[in-house]
Amino acid sequence: MLKASDSPADGRAARWKEHNQQRRAEVVEAAVNAIEDEGIDVSVRRIAQRLNLPRPVVYRHFDGREDLDEQVRRRIVEMLLAELTPTLVPDGTLRDAIRHAVGTYLAWIDRHPRLHHFLITGSRDRQAVTSRAVTGARTTVAARIERLVAAGLDAHGLDADLARPTAFGMLGLVDAVVNGWHSGETEALTSTTLTGFLTTSLCSMLSGNARAVGIELDPDTPLRGLLGE
Protein backbone atom coordinates (compact mmCIF):
# COMPACT_ATOMS: atom_id res chain seq x y z
CA MET A 1 0.00 0.00 0.00
CA LEU A 2 1.34 3.41 -0.97
CA LYS A 3 2.00 6.00 1.67
CA ALA A 4 0.74 9.53 1.11
CA SER A 5 4.32 10.66 0.54
CA ASP A 6 4.66 8.06 -2.25
CA SER A 7 1.79 9.42 -4.33
CA PRO A 8 2.35 10.27 -8.01
CA ALA A 9 1.74 13.93 -7.17
CA ASP A 10 4.62 13.88 -4.67
CA GLY A 11 6.87 12.26 -7.26
CA ARG A 12 6.04 14.94 -9.80
CA ALA A 13 6.67 17.64 -7.20
CA ALA A 14 10.08 16.18 -6.38
CA ARG A 15 11.02 15.99 -10.07
CA TRP A 16 9.81 19.57 -10.64
CA LYS A 17 11.85 20.80 -7.68
CA GLU A 18 14.94 19.03 -9.02
CA HIS A 19 14.31 20.54 -12.46
CA ASN A 20 14.02 24.04 -10.97
CA GLN A 21 17.23 23.63 -8.99
CA GLN A 22 19.06 22.44 -12.11
CA ARG A 23 17.69 25.33 -14.16
CA ARG A 24 18.74 27.85 -11.47
CA ALA A 25 22.25 26.41 -11.50
CA GLU A 26 22.36 26.61 -15.31
CA VAL A 27 21.27 30.25 -15.25
CA VAL A 28 23.86 31.15 -12.61
CA GLU A 29 26.62 29.41 -14.58
CA ALA A 30 25.52 31.18 -17.76
CA ALA A 31 25.55 34.50 -15.90
CA VAL A 32 29.09 33.89 -14.62
CA ASN A 33 30.27 33.08 -18.15
CA ALA A 34 28.47 36.14 -19.53
CA ILE A 35 30.17 38.41 -17.00
CA GLU A 36 33.55 36.88 -17.89
CA ASP A 37 32.93 37.51 -21.60
CA GLU A 38 30.95 40.77 -21.64
CA GLY A 39 31.49 42.59 -18.34
CA ILE A 40 29.57 43.25 -15.16
CA ASP A 41 26.66 45.09 -16.82
CA VAL A 42 25.54 42.12 -18.88
CA SER A 43 21.73 42.04 -19.15
CA VAL A 44 19.39 39.23 -18.15
CA ARG A 45 18.33 39.09 -21.80
CA ARG A 46 21.90 38.24 -22.82
CA ILE A 47 22.10 35.60 -20.08
CA ALA A 48 18.82 34.08 -21.28
CA GLN A 49 20.06 34.00 -24.87
CA ARG A 50 22.99 31.83 -23.82
CA LEU A 51 20.49 29.21 -22.66
CA ASN A 52 18.03 29.75 -25.52
CA LEU A 53 15.41 30.78 -22.99
CA PRO A 54 12.91 33.65 -22.95
CA ARG A 55 13.89 36.37 -20.47
CA PRO A 56 10.75 35.82 -18.29
CA VAL A 57 11.71 32.16 -17.78
CA VAL A 58 15.01 33.23 -16.22
CA TYR A 59 13.24 35.56 -13.80
CA ARG A 60 10.79 32.78 -12.92
CA HIS A 61 13.59 31.04 -11.02
CA PHE A 62 14.74 34.08 -8.99
CA ASP A 63 13.19 36.82 -6.87
CA GLY A 64 14.30 39.54 -9.26
CA ARG A 65 17.70 40.72 -10.45
CA GLU A 66 19.02 41.26 -6.92
CA ASP A 67 18.47 37.59 -6.11
CA LEU A 68 20.13 36.50 -9.35
CA ASP A 69 23.11 38.76 -8.68
CA GLU A 70 23.51 37.33 -5.18
CA GLN A 71 23.45 33.75 -6.46
CA VAL A 72 26.07 34.71 -9.04
CA ARG A 73 28.25 36.22 -6.32
CA ARG A 74 27.83 33.05 -4.30
CA ARG A 75 29.07 30.98 -7.24
CA ILE A 76 32.03 33.31 -7.85
CA VAL A 77 32.98 33.09 -4.17
CA GLU A 78 32.88 29.29 -4.39
CA MET A 79 35.28 29.43 -7.34
CA LEU A 80 37.65 31.75 -5.49
CA LEU A 81 37.64 29.84 -2.20
CA ALA A 82 38.26 26.54 -4.02
CA GLU A 83 41.68 27.93 -4.96
CA LEU A 84 42.41 30.13 -1.95
CA THR A 85 41.39 27.90 0.97
CA PRO A 86 44.06 25.21 0.38
CA THR A 87 46.76 27.89 0.73
CA LEU A 88 45.68 28.85 4.26
CA VAL A 89 47.70 26.12 5.93
CA PRO A 90 50.94 26.18 7.96
CA ASP A 91 53.43 25.33 5.23
CA GLY A 92 56.94 26.72 4.74
CA THR A 93 58.10 29.88 6.46
CA LEU A 94 55.70 32.59 7.55
CA ARG A 95 56.85 34.72 4.63
CA ASP A 96 56.40 31.82 2.19
CA ALA A 97 52.91 31.07 3.48
CA ILE A 98 51.79 34.69 3.15
CA ARG A 99 53.33 35.04 -0.31
CA HIS A 100 51.63 31.84 -1.47
CA ALA A 101 48.18 32.87 -0.22
CA VAL A 102 48.39 36.43 -1.53
CA GLY A 103 49.89 35.30 -4.82
CA THR A 104 47.11 32.75 -5.32
CA TYR A 105 44.47 35.42 -4.69
CA LEU A 106 46.03 37.91 -7.11
CA ALA A 107 46.60 35.23 -9.75
CA TRP A 108 42.88 34.37 -9.56
CA ILE A 109 42.02 38.05 -10.04
CA ASP A 110 44.41 38.25 -12.99
CA ARG A 111 42.53 35.37 -14.63
CA HIS A 112 39.06 36.60 -13.65
CA PRO A 113 39.19 40.42 -13.44
CA ARG A 114 35.54 40.89 -14.35
CA LEU A 115 34.34 38.37 -11.78
CA HIS A 116 36.36 40.16 -9.09
CA HIS A 117 34.96 43.50 -10.28
CA PHE A 118 31.45 42.08 -10.00
CA LEU A 119 32.11 40.91 -6.44
CA ILE A 120 33.16 44.36 -5.24
CA THR A 121 30.80 46.55 -7.28
CA GLY A 122 27.82 44.45 -8.34
CA SER A 123 26.02 44.97 -11.63
CA ARG A 124 24.46 48.14 -13.02
CA ASP A 125 25.47 50.18 -9.98
CA ARG A 126 24.11 47.58 -7.53
CA GLN A 127 26.49 47.45 -4.59
CA ALA A 128 27.88 44.10 -3.44
CA VAL A 129 29.20 45.39 -0.11
CA THR A 130 26.19 44.00 1.78
CA SER A 131 26.26 40.67 -0.02
CA ARG A 132 25.96 37.72 2.33
CA ALA A 133 28.10 35.66 -0.03
CA VAL A 134 30.94 38.18 0.02
CA THR A 135 30.67 38.78 3.76
CA GLY A 136 30.60 35.03 4.37
CA ALA A 137 33.73 34.52 2.30
CA ARG A 138 35.62 37.18 4.26
CA THR A 139 34.49 35.61 7.53
CA THR A 140 35.57 32.14 6.36
CA VAL A 141 39.05 33.30 5.38
CA ALA A 142 39.42 35.43 8.52
CA ALA A 143 38.44 32.47 10.70
CA ARG A 144 41.21 30.33 9.25
CA ILE A 145 43.78 33.08 9.76
CA GLU A 146 42.47 33.67 13.27
CA ARG A 147 43.02 30.01 14.19
CA LEU A 148 46.64 30.17 12.99
CA VAL A 149 47.35 33.41 14.87
CA ALA A 150 45.67 32.02 18.01
CA ALA A 151 47.83 28.90 17.82
CA GLY A 152 50.94 31.06 17.58
CA LEU A 153 49.95 33.15 20.58
CA ASP A 154 49.06 30.06 22.57
CA ALA A 155 52.45 28.50 21.73
CA HIS A 156 54.07 31.48 23.46
CA GLY A 157 51.74 31.30 26.45
CA LEU A 158 49.86 34.46 25.44
CA ASP A 159 46.16 35.24 25.42
CA ALA A 160 44.56 34.70 22.00
CA ASP A 161 42.21 37.70 22.25
CA LEU A 162 44.27 39.56 19.64
CA ALA A 163 43.93 36.76 17.08
CA ARG A 164 40.60 37.93 15.66
CA PRO A 165 41.48 41.61 15.18
CA THR A 166 44.83 40.54 13.70
CA ALA A 167 43.10 38.28 11.18
CA PHE A 168 40.60 40.91 10.11
CA GLY A 169 43.34 43.55 10.03
CA MET A 170 45.37 41.43 7.63
CA LEU A 171 42.35 40.75 5.47
CA GLY A 172 41.33 44.41 5.49
CA LEU A 173 44.78 45.49 4.35
CA VAL A 174 44.75 43.03 1.45
CA ASP A 175 41.20 44.02 0.43
CA ALA A 176 41.97 47.74 0.48
CA VAL A 177 45.20 47.42 -1.51
CA VAL A 178 43.75 44.98 -4.07
CA ASN A 179 40.55 46.98 -4.59
CA GLY A 180 42.60 50.13 -5.05
CA TRP A 181 44.81 48.28 -7.52
CA HIS A 182 41.78 47.32 -9.58
CA SER A 183 40.23 50.77 -9.40
CA GLY A 184 42.53 51.85 -12.20
CA GLU A 185 44.80 54.14 -10.17
CA THR A 186 47.66 51.65 -9.84
CA GLU A 187 47.11 49.29 -12.77
CA ALA A 188 50.77 49.76 -13.80
CA LEU A 189 51.71 47.53 -10.87
CA THR A 190 51.88 43.85 -11.80
CA SER A 191 50.34 41.18 -9.61
CA THR A 192 53.87 39.93 -8.88
CA THR A 193 54.98 43.35 -7.62
CA LEU A 194 51.81 43.70 -5.56
CA THR A 195 52.27 40.23 -4.08
CA GLY A 196 55.75 41.24 -2.90
CA PHE A 197 54.46 44.50 -1.45
CA LEU A 198 51.62 42.83 0.45
CA THR A 199 53.89 40.04 1.68
CA THR A 200 56.35 42.55 3.11
CA SER A 201 53.55 44.67 4.59
CA LEU A 202 51.84 41.73 6.30
CA CYS A 203 55.11 40.35 7.65
CA SER A 204 55.98 43.79 9.05
CA MET A 205 52.53 44.11 10.59
CA LEU A 206 52.79 40.73 12.29
CA SER A 207 56.38 41.30 13.46
CA GLY A 208 55.50 44.70 14.90
CA ASN A 209 52.45 43.44 16.74
CA ALA A 210 54.37 40.41 18.04
CA ARG A 211 57.12 42.67 19.35
CA ALA A 212 54.49 44.71 21.20
CA VAL A 213 53.59 41.62 23.24
CA GLY A 214 57.19 40.54 23.81
CA ILE A 215 57.76 38.15 20.89
CA GLU A 216 60.59 38.52 18.39
CA LEU A 217 59.03 37.21 15.21
CA ASP A 218 61.29 36.32 12.29
CA PRO A 219 59.13 35.96 9.13
CA ASP A 220 61.66 33.49 7.73
CA THR A 221 61.07 31.02 10.55
CA PRO A 222 59.16 27.84 9.57
CA LEU A 223 55.52 28.47 10.33
CA ARG A 224 55.00 25.15 12.08
CA GLY A 225 57.73 26.09 14.53
CA LEU A 226 56.01 29.40 15.28
CA LEU A 227 52.80 27.49 15.95
CA GLY A 228 54.53 25.12 18.37
CA GLU A 229 53.95 22.08 16.17
HELIX and SHEET records of a PDB file:
HELIX    1   1 ALA A    4  ASP A    6  5                                   3    
HELIX    2   2 PRO A    8  GLU A   38  1                                  31    
HELIX    3   3 VAL A   44  ARG A   50  1                                   7    
HELIX    4   4 ARG A   55  ARG A   60  1                                   6    
HELIX    5   5 ARG A   65  LEU A   84  1                                  20    
HELIX    6   6 THR A   85  THR A   87  5                                   3    
HELIX    7   7 LEU A   94  ARG A  111  1                                  18    
HELIX    8   8 PRO A  113  THR A  121  1                                   9    
HELIX    9   9 ARG A  132  ALA A  155  1                                  24    
HELIX   10  10 ALA A  160  LEU A  162  5                                   3    
HELIX   11  11 ALA A  163  TRP A  181  1                                  19    
HELIX   12  12 SER A  191  ALA A  212  1                                  22    
HELIX   13  13 LEU A  223  LEU A  226  1                                   4    
END                                                                             
